[in-house]
Amino acid sequence: MLAKVPPGRICLADTAYDAKGLRQFLANRGTRPVIPNSPTRKHPHPFDSRLYRGRNQIERTIGHLKD
């Protein structure tokens, strides 16, 4: 599904999307992944925690609106 969307500068995603294939796909498109590392990852990747906090804040706000 991501292949049909124009590439962005960054991709904010949850830990569930911490996969080597997704990271490689994003890198090939010129998109910087902002994905926290899975606790089982042996070789952690750096990520911008400040940007990730913004993503989490948006997710919580949408959750409150749904309630």
BALOGU-450419 format. One record per residue (C-alpha): residue number from 1; residue in one letter; x, y, z. Coordinates in Angstrom, 2 decimals. Each point is the difference from the previous one (the first is absolute). Last residue first. Example, Ala and Ser with C-alpha at 12.3 -4.5 7.8 and 13.67 -1.06 7.14 Angstrom:
{n 2; res s; east 13.67; north -1.06; up 7.14} $
{n 1; res a; east -1.37; north -3.44; up 0.66} $
This chain:
{n 67; res d; east -14.42; north 8.17; up 22.87} $
{n 66; res k; east 1.17; north 0.35; up -3.60} $
{n 65; res l; east 1.21; north 3.54; up 0.70} $
{n 64; res h; east 2.10; north -1.26; up 2.91} $
{n 63; res g; east 1.64; north -2.62; up -2.23} $
{n 62; res i; east 0.71; north 2.66; up -2.63} $
{n 61; res t; east 1.77; north 2.08; up 2.68} $
{n 60; res r; east 1.99; north -3.04; up 1.16} $
{n 59; res e; east 1.24; north -0.69; up -3.55} $
{n 58; res i; east 0.97; north 3.65; up -0.52} $
{n 57; res q; east 2.00; north 0.02; up 3.25} $
{n 56; res n; east 1.73; north -3.24; up -0.96} $
{n 55; res r; east 1.10; north 1.45; up -3.32} $
{n 54; res g; east 1.38; north 3.09; up 1.72} $
{n 53; res r; east 1.93; north -2.19; up 2.44} $
{n 52; res y; east 1.49; north -1.84; up -3.00} $
{n 51; res l; east 1.39; north 3.25; up -1.38} $
{n 50; res r; east 1.79; north 0.71; up 3.28} $
{n 49; res s; east 1.21; north -3.63; up 0.25} $
{n 48; res d; east 1.89; north 0.29; up -3.29} $
{n 47; res f; east 1.10; north -3.54; up -0.84} $
{n 46; res p; east 3.29; north -1.91; up 0.08} $
{n 45; res h; east -0.07; north -3.63; up -1.12} $
{n 44; res p; east 0.50; north -2.84; up 2.47} $
{n 43; res h; east 1.96; north -3.14; up -0.98} $
{n 42; res k; east -1.42; north -2.97; up 1.93} $
{n 41; res r; east -3.66; north 1.03; up -0.32} $
{n 40; res t; east -2.17; north -1.88; up 2.54} $
{n 39; res p; east -1.17; north 3.16; up 1.78} $
{n 38; res s; east -1.18; north 1.38; up -3.37} $
{n 37; res n; east 1.77; north 3.22; up -0.83} $
{n 36; res p; east -1.94; north 3.24; up -0.21} $
{n 35; res i; east -1.01; north 1.04; up -3.53} $
{n 34; res v; east 0.80; north 3.37; up -1.53} $
{n 33; res p; east 0.85; north -1.19; up -3.53} $
{n 32; res r; east 1.70; north 2.53; up -2.31} $
{n 31; res t; east -1.48; north -0.10; up -3.49} $
{n 30; res g; east 2.27; north 0.06; up -3.06} $
{n 29; res r; east -2.03; north -2.62; up -1.83} $
{n 28; res n; east 2.73; north -2.64; up 0.37} $
{n 27; res a; east 0.23; north 0.88; up 3.71} $
{n 26; res l; east -3.73; north -0.62; up 0.44} $
{n 25; res f; east 0.21; north -3.44; up -1.63} $
{n 24; res q; east 3.07; north -0.88; up 2.09} $
{n 23; res r; east -1.77; north 0.96; up 3.25} $
{n 22; res l; east -3.05; north -1.99; up -1.05} $
{n 21; res g; east 2.07; north -3.08; up -0.78} $
{n 20; res k; east 2.01; north 0.20; up 3.22} $
{n 19; res a; east -3.15; north 0.08; up 2.10} $
{n 18; res d; east -0.91; north 2.38; up 2.80} $
{n 17; res y; east -3.66; north 0.46; up -0.95} $
{n 16; res a; east -1.35; north -1.29; up 3.35} $
{n 15; res t; east 2.14; north 2.61; up 1.74} $
{n 14; res d; east -2.34; north 2.73; up -1.26} $
{n 13; res a; east 0.46; north 2.08; up -3.12} $
{n 12; res l; east 0.99; north 3.50; up -1.09} $
{n 11; res c; east 1.26; north 0.11; up -3.58} $
{n 10; res i; east 2.19; north 2.96; up -0.96} $
{n 9; res r; east 0.70; north 2.05; up -3.13} $
{n 8; res g; east -3.00; north -1.36; up -1.86} $
{n 7; res p; east -0.24; north -2.36; up -2.93} $
{n 6; res p; east -3.12; north 0.20; up -2.21} $
{n 5; res v; east -2.51; north -2.70; up 0.96} $
{n 4; res k; east -0.46; north -3.03; up -2.28} $
{n 3; res a; east 3.06; north -1.82; up 1.40} $
{n 2; res l; east -1.36; north 0.45; up 3.50} $
{n 1; res m; east -2.87; north -2.40; up -0.73} $
